[in-house]
Amino acid sequence: MRRYKRLILLIVILFTVKKELTEAQSCKDVKKQIMFLVDSSYSVCESNDIDHPDCNWNIMKSFLKDVVALLPMQTRNLQVGITTFSTRINKQTNSSLTSDQNLLMTIIDQMPYVGGNTNISGALRYARSIFLNGMYSSNIDVKKVIVLITDGLSNVDSSLTLQEARLNKQLSIEQYAIGVTKYMNEDELQDLVSDPVSYHYLNASDFSHLNLLINELLQRLTCSQPPLPEPCRDTRSDIAFVLDSSGSIIIQHSDNSRDLSNWVLVKNVVINVAKNLNIGLSQTRISLITFSHIARVEFYLKDFNDFESLAANISKIDIIGSETNTSGALRLMNDVVFNVKNGDRPDVPNVAIVMTDGQSNVNYTGTVPEATRAKNSNTRIFVIGLTDEIYYKELQGIASLPWETHLFNRTSFSLADTIVSNLVWNVCHSPCTHVENGSCNNGSITRCCQTRN
């Protein structure tokens, strides 16, 4: 009878998932590599007998099989890996990711229960090493995703857990967590997942309720980005977009024709961010700077009072196509854009969003000092690093802290639009929204910390 109930539930879930994925506007065919990190510690099966009624290991495996069976592996360009962890990391897929659902089913069937402690930090570090493996790291058009499933809290190198999560986020690895039972550390799991937390954190009161999360998890894993929270539409900010308009963005074909498709993708990020904000002179104002060998203001904060006019203007902006004068663009932002006479409001937070595909090569020694000057004037700076050609240390010097929420690294042009939701969410929320008693916990490791450094 239990088997029949599970079959009926799977049929209902399959119908619902297919219907919602078809209708969902935000679901796109984005290539993804998904690593499941599965807790195999003592608390999952305290009896140490997987056939005992109180052992939850087989329930965990059934949940994984149901999820894998329903993932649209071929149509959505997905590759999946599975790793169990306890005191040590127990590799299940020979350090590989695969699109073969039958192979994954076999791997899950053969997953041994191990027992022991809960080494979440080691699991996060191992997943990062797989994604950075030469076989997988070369294609930055593929989005990297971690799904952690645990019923407990870190008790092996637990002081490193949030640090490992932060390092993953800096590499633009999207992190989900599923907490099971009342014994897991919800604060720890919510700190290690990507923003928005409500989208990336799921919980089940016990293992028998894991199957209730299948539909929700599948939707999130197969969509390119989370839905935007409504509070973002009430945010008042003065936002300056600072866009790299250098020659490296142009694709030069063998017949000497110029392909500007990457430039269109960059402009689309600006348009899609603006679309999810309440644009208006009394709400959110937007300015845009482009830079190459020179920097120029395309429009000021005071220029547009509605999204439609703003978007139409952005779509018409031409690429400059020369060198990379990031310092000049930041100086223009500091001195001209964030200036009261050009529409800057003293009582409204200033935000800068810098997008670049390379490193400064014009007055490059002034880049970080100009960024520091902006941060010392309470401007929050987000940085989107496009392609592998960026200079990471320079981007770290430009971005506000914590880097896990202000620095989007190694993003390809084709995937740039997939970070819009995460970017907007962080723009809309103060970096210290979650701070207790006015102070940050654990320095820059947690989600909320200082923005000036």
Sequence and secondary structure as in RCSB ss.txt:
>XXXX:A:sequence
MRRYKRLILLIVILFTVKKELTEAQSCKDVKKQIMFLVDSSYSVCESNDIDHPDCNWNIMKSFLKDVVALLPMQT
RNLQVGITTFSTRINKQTNSSLTSDQNLLMTIIDQMPYVGGNTNISGALRYARSIFLNGMYSSNIDVKKVIVLIT
DGLSNVDSSLTLQEARLNKQLSIEQYAIGVTKYMNEDELQDLVSDPVSYHYLNASDFSHLNLLINELLQRLTCSQ
PPLPEPCRDTRSDIAFVLDSSGSIIIQHSDNSRDLSNWVLVKNVVINVAKNLNIGLSQTRISLITFSHIARVEFY
LKDFNDFESLAANISKIDIIGSETNTSGALRLMNDVVFNVKNGDRPDVPNVAIVMTDGQSNVNYTGTVPEATRAK
NSNTRIFVIGLTDEIYYKELQGIASLPWETHLFNRTSFSLADTIVSNLVWNVCHSPCTHVENGSCNNGSITRCCQ
TRN
>XXXX:A:secstr
 HHHHHHHHHHHHHHHHHHHHHH TT     EEEEEEEE SGGG TTS TTSTT  HHHHHHHHHHHHHHS TTT
TTEEEEEEEESSSEEESSTT  B  HHHHHHHHHT     S   HHHHHHHHHHHHTSHHHHT TTSEEEEEEEE
SS   SSGGGHHHHHHHHHHTT EEEEEEESTTS HHHHHHHS SSHHHHEEEESSGGGGGGGHHHHHHHHHSSS
    GGGGG   EEEEEEE  GGGSEE TTS EE HHHHHHHHHHHHHHHTS BSTTSBEEEEEEESSSEEEEE 
TTS SSHHHHHHHHHT     S   HHHHHHHIIIIISSGGGT  TTS EEEEEEESS   SSGGGHHHHHHHHH
HTTEEEEEEEESTTS HHHHHHHS S HHHHEEEEE GGGGGGGHHHHHHHHHS TTTT BTTB STTTTSS   
S  
